[in-house]
Structure formats: C-alpha cells, structure tokens
C-alpha cells in the first residue's frame, strides 16, 4: 500500500511547485509591465502593449544569459529554473482556454550554419514550446517574409510586417519571436441599440465625439485613493479573462494615474473590488501600436544587453551575442460583442563587434482618458461571484482619444 500512495504524494508536491512558480512569475511579469509602460507611454496618445509577449521573449533570452548580464536580467525574473517552469505552466494553461480564442506561441529562427547549446534548445522547445527553424539571414527578404508570415498566421492576420529586411543582415545569428492572440465575447454583451454618439473629453475643454456603449448590470468595482481612480471589471464568457478599466476621477487625471502606476499593486486593487449594480458607459475603441524598447530598457538599467559587454554565452556554442533590436506590434479592439487583441514581439541577436476603498458611484462613465488591462486569472474560481486570487496582464494601454 505504501508503494501505491507514493506517486500521489509526489504529484501533490510537483503540482504545488508548478502553481507557485506560475504565481510568482505573474508578479514579476506585472511589475515588469508597469515599469516598461512608464517609459513607452506618450501624453495624449492611445496605446496598446502586451507585457506578457515582451516578458516571454526576454525570458527566453534570460535563459541564455550569463555573468553580469544574467544578474541584471534576473531583477525582472525568478531563477532560470522557476522562470522556465512558470512559463511551461502558463503557456499550457492559456492555450487550452475554453469559450475564447486564445493562442500564445514562441519561435526562434537561427542561422543555418549555427547551433544552439543543447540546454538552451531543450528549455526553448519544452518549457517555452518554441519552434526552432534554421534560415540563411543573408537572404533578407525571404527570411523577413517567413518571419512575418508566421506572425500573421499566429495573430489571425492582425499583426503584419513586424520586421523588415533591413532588420536582418549577415551578423544576425537568431531571431526570437513571441505572438499572442485573444478574442472573446463578453459574459454579458452590450446592446448595440443603446450605443450612442456622445462626447469624450480630451481634457477640461476639448471634446470629440465617440460611439459610447451602455449597459446596466452587476459588476465588480473598486476605487483607489493613490491613483485617484475608479476601477471596473468586465468579464468575458471565459471568466478567467477580464478587462479592467482604470478611470481617473478627473478629466485630466490620466497623467497622475500613469505616473503612479509603476508603484501601485494592481493585483491588490483588483482583489479589493466588490459587486455593485451600476450603469456603465464605455466607448468603442480600436488601437494599434508599435514599439522599440531600447530607450526604455536603457532607463531600466538594461543597456548592457545591446552592448559588446553583453553575455549571452549560454545560447550558442563558440559565439557570444548581443541584442540588436527588440520590437513589438500590438492591436486591440473593444466593442459591444467583446474584445480582440494581438501582439508580436521580436528579439534580434547579432554577433558581438570585435489601497484604499471609498463609496462607489452608481454610474461608471468612461468619457475621458483612461487605462485598461486585459488579464488572465491563474486559477479557476468555482464561484462566479469570487474575485481572482492572482492574475497576469496580457495586454494593457491607454485610451486618450477613441
């Protein structure tokens, strides 16, 4: 009997370890997201950004880092082993999601006459579920088309032309890609017949017209004194996915909100929400963004990864690498039916050169600039009235002008 019980005990220990890694990883990913967002957001401009897509690409690069480069990257990750285990769990969980269209994928293109170190390739394929393909980077147009077609397919034609032939040259040794796509219907759809043209305040004086959706129902809501904002959670048909709207209390409060976001525990804010009957007014919006992260990473103390001092010696045998470019394209559309979002991130490596709660309003009117976060709960709640224990941010951004 003792022999039969042993596997059950071992399984319980392994399961606990995996869940802990995914939860800890989400904390690191969300802090990373808030820090990067601080440096890429521009005043008065709409934006959409996938922190998970960027974090996944950087996590793969982190697996191949060593020395001082590994130490500066580790600030944004767990140990290499826990990061790899966390992504194994998270990717598997996301890709089996029901009642939504959800896909996250990784791919690495490597120069044909080069090989990855066995440990790096094993982790890339097994933990990050990455496909690996050999190419001739000198054939710039062919390889760029190949990369862009893969991204286009994985994002359901939402992300096109991520890289150009000019991003590739004879010094390129590998391109690490992540693509993420989400499409889901609201748990309770907005009635299209109630959508009206209404004013959206750009500031205290200027307005534009927008298509404002309207719905009455029960929602999870909360407030933050630090952010001076009200929060609303809109659930999709798969309740593990939510859109969190963070609405400043004043028409010009978006600047303060964005400035304070990096030091705010968003997860704690969402855990502090509770159910409330409310009238919700939310504009339709569609946003596309493209980023290169070099300036943001320099401000975060990661400039070394772009320099000749970079140490990614655990990626390839007999060659050291540096990052030449990290680029992301992202898109999101929110309407009466639900939401659709996609993003793709590429990291190109080259050879080195020689809470506080307040009374809630009965009306939630998003008629001035606000932030949004599309999140995924790490655990399935058994009760539809329960709030998530932990979640990870898939997409985030700002609506400055719908």
C-alpha positions in Angstrom: 0.0 0.0 0.0 2.8 2.4 0.8 4.2 1.9 -2.7 0.8 2.9 -4.3 0.5 6.1 -2.2 3.9 7.4 -3.0 3.1 8.7 -6.6 0.1 10.6 -5.2 2.3 12.4 -2.7 4.9 13.2 -5.3 2.3 14.6 -7.7 0.9 16.9 -5.0 4.4 18.3 -4.3 5.0 18.8 -8.0 1.7 20.5 -8.6 2.2 22.9 -5.7 5.6 23.8 -7.0 4.3 24.5 -10.5 1.4 26.7 -9.3 3.8 28.6 -7.1 6.2 29.2 -10.0 3.4 30.5 -12.2 2.0 32.8 -9.5 5.5 34.2 -8.7 6.1 34.6 -12.4 3.0 36.7 -12.8 4.1 39.0 -10.1 7.4 39.6 -11.8 5.7 40.0 -15.2 3.3 42.5 -13.9 6.0 44.6 -12.2 8.0 44.4 -15.4 4.9 45.6 -17.4 4.3 48.6 -15.2 7.9 49.7 -15.4 8.2 49.3 -19.2 4.8 51.1 -19.7 6.1 54.1 -17.8 8.8 54.7 -20.4 6.8 53.9 -23.6 3.6 55.8 -22.9 3.2 59.2 -24.6 1.0 62.0 -23.4 -2.3 62.4 -25.4 -1.8 59.2 -27.5 -3.7 55.9 -27.5 -1.6 52.9 -26.9 -1.7 49.1 -26.5 1.2 46.9 -25.2 1.5 43.2 -24.4 3.7 42.9 -21.4 3.5 39.1 -21.4 4.7 38.9 -25.1 7.7 41.1 -24.3 8.4 39.3 -21.0 8.3 35.9 -22.7 10.9 36.9 -25.3 13.1 38.4 -22.6 12.6 35.3 -20.5 14.0 33.1 -23.3 17.0 35.5 -23.7 17.5 35.3 -20.0 17.8 31.5 -20.2 20.8 32.1 -22.4 22.5 34.8 -20.4 25.5 34.5 -18.1 27.6 36.6 -15.8 26.7 40.3 -15.2 24.1 40.2 -18.0 22.3 37.4 -16.1 22.4 39.3 -12.9 20.8 42.5 -14.3 18.1 40.5 -16.1 17.3 38.4 -13.0 15.9 41.5 -11.3 12.9 41.1 -13.7 12.6 37.3 -13.4 12.7 34.4 -11.0 15.6 32.0 -11.1 16.1 30.5 -14.5 14.6 27.2 -13.4 11.5 28.8 -11.8 11.0 31.1 -14.8 11.1 28.1 -17.2 8.7 26.1 -15.0 6.4 29.1 -14.7 6.2 29.6 -18.4 5.6 25.9 -19.0 2.5 26.1 -16.8 1.3 29.5 -18.0 1.5 28.7 -21.7 -0.2 25.4 -21.3 -3.0 26.9 -19.3 -3.5 29.8 -21.7 -3.5 27.7 -24.8 -6.2 25.3 -23.5 -8.6 28.1 -22.6 -12.3 27.4 -23.4 -15.0 29.8 -24.7 -12.4 32.2 -26.1 -9.9 32.1 -28.9 -6.6 32.3 -27.2 -3.1 31.5 -28.5 0.4 32.3 -27.4 3.3 30.9 -29.4 7.1 31.2 -29.5 9.5 30.7 -32.4 13.2 31.0 -32.9 15.0 31.4 -36.2 18.6 30.5 -36.1 21.4 31.0 -38.7 21.7 27.8 -40.7 25.4 27.1 -40.0 25.0 27.7 -36.3 23.6 25.6 -33.4 22.1 26.4 -30.1 23.6 24.9 -26.9 21.7 21.8 -26.0 20.3 23.1 -22.7 19.1 26.3 -24.2 17.4 24.5 -27.1 15.8 22.0 -24.7 14.3 24.7 -22.5 13.1 26.7 -25.5 11.3 23.7 -27.0 10.0 22.1 -23.9 9.3 24.9 -21.4 8.6 27.7 -23.9 7.0 25.5 -26.5 9.1 27.2 -29.1 9.6 26.0 -32.7 13.1 26.3 -34.0 13.9 26.8 -37.7 17.3 27.3 -39.5 17.5 30.1 -42.1 20.0 31.9 -44.2 19.8 35.5 -42.8 21.7 36.9 -45.8 18.5 36.2 -47.8 17.0 39.1 -46.0 13.7 39.4 -48.0 13.0 35.7 -47.9 13.6 35.4 -44.1 11.7 38.6 -43.4 8.7 37.2 -45.3 9.0 33.9 -43.5 9.0 35.7 -40.1 6.1 38.0 -40.9 4.0 35.2 -42.3 4.4 33.2 -39.1 3.4 36.2 -37.0 0.5 36.9 -39.3 -0.8 33.4 -39.0 -0.5 33.2 -35.2 -2.2 36.5 -34.7 -5.1 35.8 -37.2 -3.9 38.4 -39.7 -3.9 41.2 -37.0 -0.1 41.8 -36.9 1.6 42.3 -40.3 5.2 43.3 -41.3 6.7 43.0 -37.8 10.2 43.0 -39.2 11.6 44.5 -42.4 14.5 43.1 -44.5 16.6 46.0 -43.2 16.4 44.5 -39.7 18.4 41.5 -40.9 22.0 41.2 -42.0 24.9 38.8 -42.1 25.7 39.4 -38.5 22.3 38.2 -37.3 22.5 34.8 -35.5 19.0 34.4 -34.2 15.5 36.0 -34.0 13.4 35.1 -31.0 9.6 35.7 -31.6 6.5 35.6 -29.4 3.0 36.0 -30.8 -0.2 36.3 -28.7 -3.8 36.5 -29.8 -7.0 36.8 -27.9 -10.6 37.1 -28.9 -13.5 36.7 -26.5 -17.2 37.6 -26.1 -18.4 39.5 -23.1 -20.2 37.4 -20.4 -23.0 39.9 -20.9 -22.9 41.7 -24.2 -23.6 45.4 -24.7 -26.9 46.1 -26.5 -25.9 47.7 -29.8 -29.2 49.6 -29.9 -28.1 51.5 -26.8 -24.9 52.7 -28.3 -25.0 56.5 -28.9 -22.7 59.2 -30.2 -21.5 61.0 -27.1 -18.8 63.5 -26.1 -15.4 62.2 -24.9 -13.4 64.8 -23.0 -9.7 65.0 -24.1 -9.2 67.5 -21.2 -11.3 70.0 -19.3 -12.1 72.0 -22.5 -11.7 69.9 -25.7 -14.1 67.1 -26.7 -14.5 64.7 -29.6 -17.5 62.6 -30.5 -17.3 58.8 -29.9 -19.6 55.8 -30.1 -20.4 55.2 -26.4 -21.7 51.8 -25.4 -24.1 51.5 -22.5 -25.2 48.7 -20.2 -26.9 48.3 -16.8 -25.9 45.3 -14.7 -23.9 43.9 -11.8 -20.1 44.5 -11.9 -17.1 44.2 -9.7 -15.9 47.7 -8.9 -13.4 49.4 -6.7 -11.6 52.6 -6.0 -8.0 53.7 -5.3 -7.1 56.9 -3.4 -3.4 56.6 -4.6 -4.4 56.5 -8.2 -7.5 58.8 -7.7 -9.4 56.4 -9.9 -12.4 54.1 -10.1 -11.9 50.5 -11.3 -14.4 48.4 -13.3 -14.0 44.7 -14.2 -15.8 43.4 -17.3 -15.7 39.6 -17.6 -15.6 37.6 -20.8 -17.5 34.3 -21.4 -14.5 32.5 -20.0 -14.5 34.3 -16.6 -10.7 33.8 -16.2 -10.3 36.6 -18.7 -11.3 40.2 -17.8 -10.9 43.7 -19.0 -10.1 46.1 -16.1 -10.9 49.8 -16.8 -9.0 52.2 -14.6 -10.8 55.6 -14.8 -9.4 58.7 -13.3 -11.8 60.7 -11.2 -11.0 63.9 -13.0 -10.9 64.6 -16.7 -7.2 65.4 -16.6 -6.2 62.7 -14.1 -4.6 60.3 -16.7 -1.2 61.9 -16.2 -1.2 61.3 -12.5 -2.5 57.8 -13.0 0.3 56.8 -15.4 2.9 58.4 -13.2 1.8 56.4 -10.1 1.1 53.2 -11.9 4.7 51.7 -11.5 4.5 51.9 -7.7 0.9 50.5 -7.5 0.0 46.9 -6.8 -2.7 46.4 -9.5 -3.3 42.9 -8.3 -4.1 44.1 -4.8 -6.5 46.7 -6.2 -8.5 44.2 -8.2 -8.7 41.9 -5.2 -10.3 44.8 -3.3 -13.3 45.0 -5.7 -16.8 44.0 -4.8 -20.1 43.5 -6.6 -22.3 46.6 -7.4 -25.3 47.4 -9.6 -24.2 50.1 -12.0 -24.8 51.9 -15.3 -21.7 51.5 -17.4 -20.8 53.8 -20.3 -17.7 52.7 -22.3 -16.5 53.9 -25.7 -15.8 51.5 -28.5 -12.1 51.7 -29.3 -9.5 50.2 -31.7 -5.8 50.8 -31.1 -2.6 49.8 -32.9 0.9 50.5 -31.5 4.5 49.6 -32.4 7.5 49.9 -30.0 11.2 49.5 -30.0 12.3 49.1 -26.4 16.0 50.2 -26.4 15.4 53.6 -24.8 13.0 52.1 -22.2 15.5 49.3 -21.3 18.3 51.8 -21.0 16.3 53.7 -18.4 15.7 50.4 -16.6 19.4 49.7 -16.4 19.4 47.0 -19.1 21.6 48.9 -21.7 24.3 46.2 -21.4 22.2 43.7 -23.4 22.7 45.9 -26.5 26.4 46.4 -26.0 29.6 44.4 -26.6 29.7 43.7 -22.9 26.5 41.5 -23.2 27.0 37.9 -22.2 24.5 35.5 -23.8 27.1 32.8 -24.0 24.6 30.1 -23.0 22.6 30.5 -26.2 25.2 29.3 -28.9 28.3 27.3 -28.8 31.5 29.1 -29.6 29.9 32.5 -30.1 28.7 35.3 -27.9 25.8 37.5 -28.8 24.2 40.9 -28.1 20.7 42.2 -28.7 20.4 44.4 -31.8 16.7 45.1 -31.6 13.5 44.3 -29.6 10.3 45.4 -31.4 6.6 44.8 -30.7 3.5 45.4 -32.6 0.1 45.2 -30.8 -3.5 45.8 -31.5 -6.8 45.7 -29.5 -10.4 46.3 -30.4 -13.3 46.6 -27.9 -16.9 46.7 -29.0 -20.4 45.5 -28.0 -19.6 41.9 -28.7 -16.4 41.6 -26.8 -12.7 42.2 -27.3 -10.0 41.1 -29.7 -6.3 41.7 -29.1 -3.0 40.6 -30.7 0.7 41.3 -30.3 4.0 40.0 -31.6 7.5 40.7 -30.2 10.8 40.0 -31.9 14.3 40.0 -30.3 17.1 40.0 -32.8 20.6 38.9 -31.7 23.8 39.6 -33.6 27.4 38.7 -33.3 29.4 41.0 -31.0 31.6 43.6 -32.7 35.3 42.7 -32.4 -5.4 50.6 -1.4 -7.8 52.3 -0.2 -11.7 51.9 -0.7 -14.3 54.7 -1.0 -18.1 54.7 -1.6 -18.8 53.6 -5.2 -20.7 55.5 -7.8 -23.9 54.1 -9.3 -22.7 55.3 -12.7 -19.4 54.4 -14.4 -18.9 56.8 -17.3 -15.6 56.4 -19.2 -15.9 59.8 -21.1 -12.4 60.9 -20.6 -8.9 59.3 -20.9 -8.5 56.0 -19.0 -6.2 53.0 -18.8 -7.2 49.4 -19.4 -5.7 45.9 -18.6 -6.7 42.6 -20.2 -5.9 40.0 -17.6 -6.0 36.2 -17.1 -6.7 34.5 -13.8 -4.1 31.9 -12.8 -6.7 29.8 -11.1 -10.3 28.9 -12.0 -12.8 30.3 -9.4 -15.6 27.9 -8.5 -17.9 30.8 -7.8 -18.9 33.3 -10.4 -19.0 35.9 -7.6 -15.4 35.3 -6.5 -12.6 37.6 -7.4 -9.3 36.2 -8.7 -6.5 35.4 -6.3 -3.8 36.0 -8.8 -3.7 37.1 -12.4 -1.3 38.1 -15.2 -1.6 41.1 -17.5 -1.8 40.0 -21.2 -2.4 43.5 -22.7 -2.5 47.0 -21.2 -2.7 50.5 -22.5 -4.5 53.8 -22.6 -7.5 55.3 -24.4 -6.7 59.0 -24.9 -9.0 59.6 -27.9 -11.4 56.8 -29.0 
